[in-house]
């Protein structure tokens, strides 16, 4: 596996994140090992499906997605390689909608792309996370950049609607124009994710560890225990 630089056998790696233990099962991405992926999907509680920001949905992604549908596995998406040339978050999310027939709901929005990728907007808490170094381990929370506010507000509205659809009490609050708390939003998004109604979408650059912390928070918040 090291020689080829690809995963061949599924392996389980338990890791601690805040108050939770996550059992990560890394499955092969290569088409030759589809049977191994299907074997894993039977026992998985939830999935993080990783997409290339430059390519969006690829042929093998479609196969794995259909298998996850078959076994009714709730999932979240991670648009990876946002720092690569040609990275396009909106295009990638569009391919998830068009090619997979899914309902992707952005819970993050990238700040910049390719070489200028420097952070993400957390749509739930409506604030920007800006990385302070190249390792992605230290970051600073800032207000949403002015040039992104219009797009962020639109995506946040879509996200709030999706969160309220599965929860009558939240829907009443929404129609009454009342403020919905961050925890209530997460609760609604979790319900919709577990009901296979939506797929929350995160983004970052795994190689540089950028966006990994919020993704782990998303695993704990939206996928089954």
Number of C-alpha atoms within 10 A of each C-alpha: 8 7 5 7 7 12 15 19 14 16 14 12 10 11 11 9 13 9 7 12 12 16 14 16 17 16 21 19 17 13 13 10 15 18 11 15 23 18 13 16 22 14 10 18 16 21 19 21 17 20 20 20 28 20 16 23 24 13 10 13 20 14 16 18 19 12 18 21 14 12 14 17 22 24 24 22 22 22 28 25 27 28 23 17 12 13 23 23 26 14 15 20 23 17 17 23 16 12 14 16 10 17 18 20 24 24 26 28 23 24 19 17 20 16 11 11 20 22 25 25 25 21 21 17 14 18 17 22 23 20 19 13 12 11 14 21 14 12 16 10 14 12 12 18 12 8 9 14 14 10 11 24 13 10 18 22 13 14 22 23 17 23 24 24 17 19 16 11 12 23 19 12 13 16 9 9 9 10 10 14 12 13 12 17 20 18 19 25 29 25 22 22 25 19 13 16 16 23 26 23 25 26 29 29 21 18 12 15 13 29 25 19 13 17 20 16 13 20 20 18 15 24 19 17 11
